[in-house]
Amino acid sequence: MKLNVDHGGECRLKSGLRKYACHLTLDPNTANPNLILSEGNRKVTRVVEDQHYEDHPDRLDHPQVLCREGLSGGRYYWEVERDGDGAFIGVAYKGMKRKGREDDRRIRHNKESWCLVCYDSAYNFYHNGVIRYSRSDTCPDSDRVGVYLDWPAGTLSFYSVSSSGTLTHLHTEHTTFTEPLYPGFIMYSSDYTSLTLCQIDDQHIQRDHGGESWTKPGPEDTRDHGGESCTKPGPEDTRDHGGESCTKPGPEDTRDHGGECCIEPGPEDTRDHGGESCIKPGPEKWIPQSCKTCDHVEDSTHWLQIEPLTSTVQGVTMFRHRTPKGSYECTVSGLRWLCERDVILKYHFRNWEPYSQLLKDMQYTQGGPLLDITMELGELEEVHLPHFVCLGTNPSLRNEMKILHVEEHGVSLEEVHEVTRFHVKILHPKFSAISLILRLLSWNVDVHCELMLYLTVMKETLIPRLYLFPSNPGQIQAVEQQESKFQGSKRFPITRPERSFKLNSYFRLNIPCSTAINPPRIHLIQRDTTPSFFKAIVKITGIDIEMELFSDDERIVWTEIVSRDEYYQNQALTLSGIPAEEFLKKHRSELIQGVKNPMPIADDLLSKSMIGDEEYSRIKAETTEQERMRELLNAVLPKGPEVMGACLKALSEHEHHLVKYLRESST
């Protein structure tokens, strides 16, 4: 980072993310003929008339442009200003397809690009043609967007930048980057008049006289130090300041914190702190229920959904939020809260097992997840705990609900202030491990339920595992953790039950093409640890898999179809049920000797981002076809089933006769 020292001891430091500002220029060889570059190739304008640009292999057929600079191996920040109603601001791998008018040639519509779409004060984030994030009515109205890339950590963050330089976080995408990323823009119509790469200069640099350097912690140190936040000079500034370097809020945080600076670890801090706490992508999002049984029951809707910061501390997944005044809902747990000023809260799911006998003795049962919540800053006016009780058929269950507090020396019960469709409200809460519990005067309780389907392929056999349990994000996490231990396990998205199920009832699964299903029935009760599941065995015969769930009275309460294309594609199987890894390893020598031209296979893999530019260059640099194929297999085999499946598919297309021969010789 550049450090300027003027006479008199004044020092200037770019604060926060802006210390990672990088200089970018647009590449004229990539600009579509409907775009004009200006201001030293830092501004792009959409025009109606085609410009007479010479043909170039890098030129984009859609109205897009990429930067010259490829970013990798470090941290980078840049800002973009729009002049018009909207903007498409993204990054892409160099190998993204450029020629042709198909959708997958556009930034945001393929696996090789990520894009934030801004229109008025609304924002959508896209990857591979799917909206991964959407935000509208509460967005700050700004014409400038900040982009922060932490390439090694695999995070891409977007911020709205106010006229005073304040950054408001919009979205952070977590992934793994394998190649340099090229910033780029899409200019679909004249509504998006122009976009400009901003010059980040001294306008956002904080100054303080007296010889000390005052900055807001940036990506190097955003941890909470339990009080006044102090940082030691880092590699960018190794001078002796004659004392401590004290931290205070910078331009990104101009609120009054009462003299203390409490920093929330955000996407700027993705380091591994000694192996104890490492930031990683969060688990699956909590999805609001849609239940026809209780669709007439009132529920509040004024909540802003936000993603938590997720970390792992000694094997426990922790979630953390920092919010200003407002009403919020966590996208992972469904936890809601209302605060009148800045707060920091963190929580994790607790196991019910130590308290199961106690609940039985009290004649209560679980009504939702057991959450261990800690307030690190401030207090909440209200907290709304998620529950899975369906009130559609028995509204009087509201009267049987209590709040359980698990404390150091025992438990206590608290009255519920209000019960809504999916939550219970508590005013001015005091936290410990806390949950909703339900008094069991009878078993006439309907509950909202989750179904989670995982498939594993073992040669020519497909093994489905279908979990059934009351809707509880803590149990979802337990299932995900268990399935991560099963080799080759893959989750498949399925529909939810349209109506609630009766607690303590039994269900059976029917798969017509299966040879076995175990257990024959599942008892729907709350489990203390991992939920129960059906396990089936299905011979792969190339047909769709139909599933039916029956209740006690033999009514069909849920159906699903998993198409053969889905499980073939996702399990990387293309050859009579033989896994790609097994085929490639078994026939490695024959493939090295027999493939006539490996380069079309390498081209396919590069276009799908299955191999990187360096790997492709090493393959191409070999002088014989055998050595090229050897290098290709060396690149593919360590990368897992998806890449090996893509390689086998390309082999089948380009070396059909060889693959057919090897397949038949195997059988």
N, C-alpha and C positions, 0 to 999 in steps of 0.2 A: 504494500500500500504506500502511496506517495505521502511523505510527511514534509510540510513546508513550515519552517520556523522563521518568523519575522523578527525584526529588532524589537526589543522590549519584552521578549518572552512569549508572544502570542503564538499559539500553535494551532494548526488546522488539521482536523481529522475527518475524513468522510465516515459518517456514523452508520451503524446498523448495516443493512444489506448493501448500501451504496459503496461501501469499501470494496465490493466485488464488481464494480462497474467495469464493463468491457466495451471496447470500441468496435462497432459493427458497421459494415457497409453492404448494400444490396448488390448482388451479382448480376450485371447486365446480361450475361449469357443465359440466365435462367428466366428472365422476365418475359412474360407472355406479350404478344404483339398489341394487346389492348391496354398495356400499362406503359407509363412513361416515368423514368427515374430522373431525379433532379437533386439539387443541394448536395453535390458531392456523393451521389448514390446513397443518400440517407432518407430520401422521400420518394414515395411511389404514388402515382395518381392514375385513376381509372379513366380511360377515354373510349369513345365510341368507335373512332376510326382505327383500323389496323395500322400499326407502325411497320415500316419496312425494315425489320431486323433480319440479319443474315441467319440462315439456318444453323443450328448448333445442337449437338446431342444432349446438352443440359437444359435446353429451352423447354418450358412447361406449356402443354397444350391448353390447360385450364388457366383462367386469369389469376395467376399466382407468381410469386417471386421468392427466391431464397437468398440468404446472405452468403457472402464469400467465406466467412469464417465458420469452421467446424469446431464445436466446443466439446471437450472431453477431458476427463481426468482431474477436474477441479471444480471451483464454484464461480458462477457468473451471474451478473445482474444487469439488466437493461430495461429501459422504459420506452414506451411507444405512445404517441399522441395521435388521435384520430380527428379528422375534420370531416364530419358527416354523421349519419345516424348510427352507423355500426362499424364493427371491425372483426376480422378473423385473424387472431394472433396465435402462431403455433411454432412448433419445432418439428423437424423431420430428419430421418436418416438420408444419407446421400443416395442410397439405393432405391428410394421410393420411385415407383413407375411414373414417368413423365409424359409419355406419348400416348395419345388416344383420349377420347372424351368419356371413358367409363368412370363411374363414381370412385373406384379405388385409386384413381390417379389424383384425387383431390386430398389436400391436407385435411385430416380428421376422419377420412373414410377408409383408412387402412391401418395395419399393424405398425407401420413405419413412421407414424406421425401422431402428434398430440396437439389439440387446438382449443383455445378459449374463444367463444363467440360472444361478442358484446353487441347489444342493440338497445339504444336508449339507456335505461338503468338496469337492464336484465343481462344475466350472464349464464351461458351454458358451456360445459366442458365436454369435449368429444374425444373418443379414441376408438379407432376401428369401426367408425360409423355408429357408435352407441353413445348416447348422452350419459356421462358418468356423474354429472353434477349439474344442478339447475338452481338458480337464485334470481329473484325478481324484485318483489315489492319493497324490500328493505335495503336494496343496494344503494351505495353512495353514488350520486350523480357526478361522474367525472369523465373527462375526455382522455385521461392518461392512465395507462396500465403498466405496472411494474412486473417484470418476470424474473424469478430467481431460480437458477438451475444448480443443484448440488449433484453433479454427475456421479461421483463415487457412491453417494448414499442412495441414488435412485429417486430423488424427489424433484418435482417440477412445481413451483408455486407461483400463483398469480395474485397481484394486489391492485386495488384501486388507489390511485395517487391523487390527493387533493391539490388545490392550487398552492397550499402552504407546504406541501411536501409530505403530509401525513399519509402513511400506508395503512390501508384497511385490507386485511386478509380475505381473499375470495375463495380460494381452493388450493389444495395441495394434492398432487397425484403421486402415488408411490408405485414404483416399478423397478426393473433392472435394466439399465442402459448397456448396450453391447457395442455401440459404435458412436462416433462423433455426431452431435446434433447440430443441424443448421436452422437457425431462426428463419421464419418465413411468414408471408402474409397471403391472404386470399382477398381478391377484390371482385366480388360477384357482380355488382351492378353499380350504377352511378350514384346510388344512395351512399355508398362508401367512397366518398370523394377522394380522400388521400390519407395516407398513414406516414408518420415520420418517426425515425429513430432519434430519440432525444439525446441532446448533449447533457450529460450529468456533470454539472460544474459546481462552483462554490455556493450556489444559491441554497443548497441543502446541507452545508457544512456548518457545524456548531462551533462557536469560538468561546473561549473563556480566558480572561486575563489572569495573570498571577503565576504562570509557570506550570500549573497542573493541567493534565489532559483529561477532560470530561467527555466521555462518550457513552452511548448506550451499547451494552454488549451485543455483538453481532453473532454470526454463526459459531465463532470460537467458544463463546461462553454465554449460554442462555440458561444456565442452571439456577435454581433457587438456592441461595446460600443461607437461608434461614434468618434473614434480617437485612441489614444494609448490604447492598450488593457491591462488592469490591473485586476488581480484577487486577492481576499483575500484567505489566506490559508484555505483549506477545511478540512473536517474531517480527511483526511489522514495525514495532517501536521498542527498541531495546535500550533506549536512553535511561539514565537515572533521573527520576522525577523528584528525587529528594523526599520521598514518602510514598504513601499508598496512592494508587490510581483509583479514585472513587467514581463510581458509576451512577449516572442519573438518567432519567428518561430523555431520549433524544427526539428528533422530529417525528419519529414513528409513534411516539407515545407522549402526548402533551398533557395527559390528565394529571391531576394532583394526587399523589400517592401518600401524602402526609409525611414526606421526607424520606420514606423508604422506597426502594425500587425492587418490587417483587416480580421476577421474570418468569414467564411460563415457557418451558421448553417447547419450541415450535419446530417447523420444518427446517429452521436454520441450525438446529442442533441434532444431528443424526449420527453423532459419534458413539462409539462403544466406550463407556466409562468403566474400564477395568473389567469388563465382562459381566458386570452386575446388572446394568440397566442399558438396554440398547433399543433405539427407536426402530420400529418396523411397521409395515402396513397393518392396519387394524383388521379385525375380523369382519365377518359378514355383517352388513347393516341390518338393524332391526327394521322390519317392514310393518307399518300399521295394519291392523287386522281389517278384514272385510268379511263380516259375518252376517248372513241373512237372518239368523235367529234374533239378533239384537240390533238390527239396523234402525230401529225406532228409538233406541236409548240415546239420551243426550251425551254429546262429547264436545269439549272445547277445541277450537281450531286456531287460536292466535299464537301458535308457538313457532319460533324460528328454529329449524333443524340445523344442527351443527355437528361436525365430526370431532371426536376426541383425539387428543394426542395419545398414542398407544405405545407402551414400553413394557419390557419384561424385567422384573426384579426378582431374582432368586427363584425363577421358574413360574412366577405369578404374573399374569397379564394385568397391567394397570392402565386405567383410563384417566385422563386429566383434561379439565376445561378451565379456561380463563375467559370471563365474559364481563362486559360492562352492564349497565342497567338494562333490563329487558326480561323477556320470557323466552325460554329456550327448551329444546328437546334434543337429547343425545340420540344420534342416529344408530348407535350400537345397542344401547340398553332400553331405549324408550323412556328413560328417566327425564322428568320435566322439572324446571325450577323457575322461580321468579325472584329477581333481586333488584334492589333500589340503587345499588352502587357496584363498583368492581368487586368480583369475587373470583377465587380460585378454589375449585373442588376437585378431588380425585377419588376414585373408587375402584373396587374390584369385586368380583363375584366370590361368595363364600359357599362352602359345601354344607348342605343341610344335615349331613350324617350325624355330627355330634349332638344334634338337637332333636332328632327324630323321635326318640323315646319320650323326651320331655313333652313334645307336642301331643303324643298319644295320651300321656297321663293327664294333660290339660283338656283333652277332647277337642283339639284343634288340628288343622292340617295346613299345609303350605297353600298360599294363594298367589305367589309370585316369586321372583328371584330374591335371594338373600344378598343384600348389597352392603359392603363395608365402605362407608362414606366418610371422608375427612375433609374439613374445611381448612384450607391453607391461608385464605385471606377473606375477610368479610363474613357476612351472615346472609342467609336466605330468608325472604319473606314467606315463601311457600315452597314446598317440594311435593311433587306428584309421583308416587311410586307406581310402577306398572303392575297390573294383575292380569290373570288369565280367566277369571270367573265370568261366565256369560250371564248377564242379567235379563236376557230377553224373555225367559220363561218363568223366572222366579225373582222378581225385583226385591222381595223381602230379604234376600241374602245380604243386602246392604247392612242390615241390622246385626248380622253375625260376624262382621269384619272388625278386626283389631290390628293395631300396629305392634309388632314384636320388636323390642330392643334387646339385643344380646350385649351384655355389659361384662366387665371384668369379673364381677362377683355374682353373676346370676342374670336373670332376665326380668323384664318388666313389660307391661302392656299399656298402650296408649289408645285413646279413642280416635276414630277417624273423623275428620272435619267434614269431608264431602266425598262421595263416591260417584265417579263418572264411568263411562262405558269401558275404558281400558285402564283407568288410574284411580288412586285414592289420594286425597289431598290432606296435607298436614301443614298447619300454620306455625311459623317461627320454630322450625325443627332443631332439635339437638341430636347430633349424630353419634352412632356407634355402628355395629352391624344391625341392619334394619330391614324389615320386610312386612308385607301384609300376610296375616294368617286368617283362617276361616274356621269358625266354630261349627263342628259337625254334629248337628242335631239329627240329620238324616243324610242319606247318600243321594238325595235328589238335587244334585249339583251338575250343571252343564258347564263345560270349560272349552275355551278356544284351544285348538291343538295345532301342532307342527308335524309335518311329514318331511323327512329328509331322506333322499335316495342316493346311495353310493353304488357304483358298479366296479367290479374287478374282473379282468379277463385272465384266465389261465388256459393258454393254448386254445382249445376249441370249446371251452366252457366259460359261460358268463355267470358271475356270482353277484346278484343284486342283494343289497342290504337296505331295508326300509325301516327307518326309525319312526316311532309314534310316541308322542308325549305332549303334555300340556304346554302351551306357549310360554317359554321361559328362556330369555337370552343366555342365562347362565348354563342351561342344559344344551343350547345350541353350541356354545363354546366347548362344552365337554365332549359333544359328538365330534366336533372338528378336531379336537386334540386326539381323540381315540383313532379316528380315521387316518390321521397323519402317520400313524404307526404301521398301517397296512400297506404293503408294497403294491403299487399299481392302482391304488384306490382313487376313484374320480367321482366327484359329486355331479349329479345331473339336476338341473332345475326342473321342478315339477309344480303342478298347481296345488293350491291349498284347499282344504275342505271348505265347502261353501257354508256349512252350518257347524254349530258347536256339537261336541260329543258328550255323552253322559259319563261322568267320572265313575270309576269302579266297575265299568262294564267291560265286556270282552269283544275283541275284534279278530277276524281271520282274514288272511290275504289269499287271493286266488290269482295265479299266473298260469293260464291254460297250457303254455308250452314248457312249463317247468317240470323237472323230474322229481323234485323234492322241495318242501318248504318247512322250515323249522324256526320257532315252535309252531304248532298248529294254530294257537291263539295267543294274543297278547292281552294282558290285564292292564287297562288304562288307569294307572295310579301315579302319584308323584314319586319319582325315584330320588334317592338321596345323592346318587352319583350319576353315572352315565345311563341314559334311557335304554329301554329294551328295543330290540329290533328283530324283524323277520329276516331270515337268511334263506335264499332260494338258490337252486342250481338249474341253469338253463343251458342246453346244448345250442351252440351257435349254428343256426341253419339258414341265416340270411333273411329272417322274417322280423317284423316289428314285434315288440314285446308288449302285450296288454296286461294291465294290472287292475284288480278290483279289490276293494276293501269292504267287508261285510260286517254289520253290527250283530249284536246278540240275536235280534229277531230276523236275521238273514236279509236285511235290507242292504242294498248297495249304497254306501255313503261316500264313496270316492272312487274315481276311475282315472287311469292315466295310460298313455301309450308312449313308449320310447322307441323311436324309429331306428331301424338298422343303420341308417346313415349316421345317426348321432353316436351310437356306441362304437361303430367302426372308426369313425373319424377321431373321436376323442380318445380311443384306446390305441391309436396308431397301429391298427390291424388292417392289412390289405391282402394277405395271402392265406386263405383257408384257415384262419384262426391262429396263424403262427405269428407271434410278436415280432415286430421289426428288429428289436435288439437281438433276439435269438437268431433270426435269419442272417443279419449282417455279420455277426460274430462267427457263426458257423461256416459261412461261405466267404469269409474275408479273402482267403487266398485265391479262390476261383474268380471273385469279383475283380481283384487286382489284375489278374492275368487276362480275364475275359472281356472287360468293358472296353469297347473300341474307342469311345470318345467321352471322357468324364466331364468336359467343359459344359455341355448343355445341362447336366445334372447340377453342377456348381452354379450355373446361371439361375436355375430355378430356386435353389436354396438361398442364394444371395437376394433375389427379388422378394423372398418371403422373410428376409431378416433372420434366417436360420443359421447363416454363417456371416461373419463380418468381412469388411473390405480387406483387412490384413490376411485373413485366412484364404480369401479368394485369390489374392495376389500370390500367396505362397503356392497354391494349387497351380495357378497359371504359369508360374515361373519354372516349374519342373519341365524337363526336356523330353520325357517319354510319357506315354499314356499310362503305363503301369505306375510310374512314380506319382503322376497326378492323381490317380485313383487311390493310391496309398495315402497321400496327403489329405485327400478328401475324407477318407474314412477316419483318419486320425483327428480331423476336425469335428466329425459328426458323432462318433461313438461316445465321447464323454458327456454329451449334452442332454441326454434323457429321451424319453419315449416320443415326445412331440417332434423333435428334430429328426430322430431316427425314422419315425413314420413318414415324414416328408421326404427323406432321402430314399426310402424304399418305394414310395409312390413315384418319384422322379425316375428311379431305376426301372420301374415297371413300364413307364411311358417311353423311355428312350432306349432301353435294352430289353425289350419285351421277350425276345426268344431266349436270351440267356437266363432271365429270371424264371421263365416258365420251365426251362430245363432244370435249373437248380431246385425249384419247388417240387417238381415231379421226382427228382432223384432223392429228395428228402423223404418222400412218402413211399 
